[in-house]
């Protein structure tokens, strides 16, 4: 599925049955928005990942083996676990 970036350039995509997880570059991305989101096959955004801090952006993302969660890391040193269905934070820790 071809996905278009919302604001910057796409750094990573992960194909799922329900759509595609997209990680956009943080450079030039609006501060109040999440640069990590899930897009349906029809192009509609299902969720935008909840950030642990409004002033940070996501820098890496990977699926977890349980099939229900994914891990993401921020440019400010947060390691996050998020719900795959909702994009909501389950937990996070600061790794700086």
C-alpha positions in Angstrom: 0.0 0.0 0.0 1.4 3.4 -1.0 1.3 5.9 1.9 1.8 9.6 1.6 3.5 11.6 4.4 1.4 14.1 6.3 4.1 16.7 6.9 7.7 15.6 6.3 9.1 12.4 4.8 8.4 8.8 5.8 11.3 7.1 7.6 9.7 3.7 8.3 6.5 1.8 7.6 5.2 -1.4 9.1 2.5 -3.3 7.2 -0.4 -4.7 9.3 -3.7 -6.4 8.4 -5.6 -3.2 9.4 -3.2 -0.8 7.7 0.3 0.7 7.9 2.1 2.1 10.9 4.0 5.2 9.6 6.9 6.9 11.3 7.7 10.3 9.8 10.8 12.4 10.2 10.7 14.7 13.1 12.6 17.4 11.2 10.0 20.1 10.4 7.1 18.1 11.9 4.5 20.2 13.9 5.2 20.1 17.6 1.7 19.4 18.8 1.3 16.4 16.4 2.5 12.8 16.7 4.9 11.7 13.9 3.8 8.1 14.4 0.4 7.0 13.2 -1.6 4.1 11.7 -3.2 4.6 8.3 -6.1 2.3 7.0 -5.9 0.9 3.5 -8.3 3.7 2.3 -5.9 6.4 3.6 -7.9 7.3 6.7 -5.8 7.8 9.9 -7.0 5.3 12.5 -4.8 6.7 15.4 -1.9 9.0 16.1 0.4 7.5 18.8 0.2 9.2 22.2 3.5 10.9 23.1 5.0 10.7 26.6 5.8 14.4 26.4 4.3 17.0 24.1 7.8 18.4 23.2 9.2 15.1 21.8 9.0 13.1 18.7 9.3 9.4 18.0 12.5 8.2 16.4 12.2 4.4 16.2 9.4 1.9 16.2 9.1 -1.9 16.3 6.3 -4.5 16.7 6.4 -6.6 19.9 6.1 -10.4 19.7 2.8 -10.4 21.7 0.9 -9.1 18.6 -1.0 -6.5 20.8 1.7 -3.9 21.5 4.6 -2.1 19.8 7.6 -0.3 21.2 8.7 3.2 20.2 11.5 5.4 21.2 11.7 9.2 21.3 14.4 11.8 20.5 14.3 12.8 24.2 15.1 9.3 25.5 11.8 7.7 26.3 11.2 4.0 25.7 7.5 3.5 25.2 5.1 0.6 25.0 1.9 1.3 23.1 -1.4 -0.4 22.3 -1.5 -1.6 18.7 -5.2 -1.1 18.4 -5.4 2.4 19.8 -1.9 4.0 19.7 -2.3 4.8 23.5 0.6 4.7 25.8 0.7 1.6 28.1 3.9 2.6 29.8 7.1 4.5 29.3 10.4 5.1 31.0 13.2 7.6 30.5 16.4 6.0 29.3 18.7 9.0 29.5 
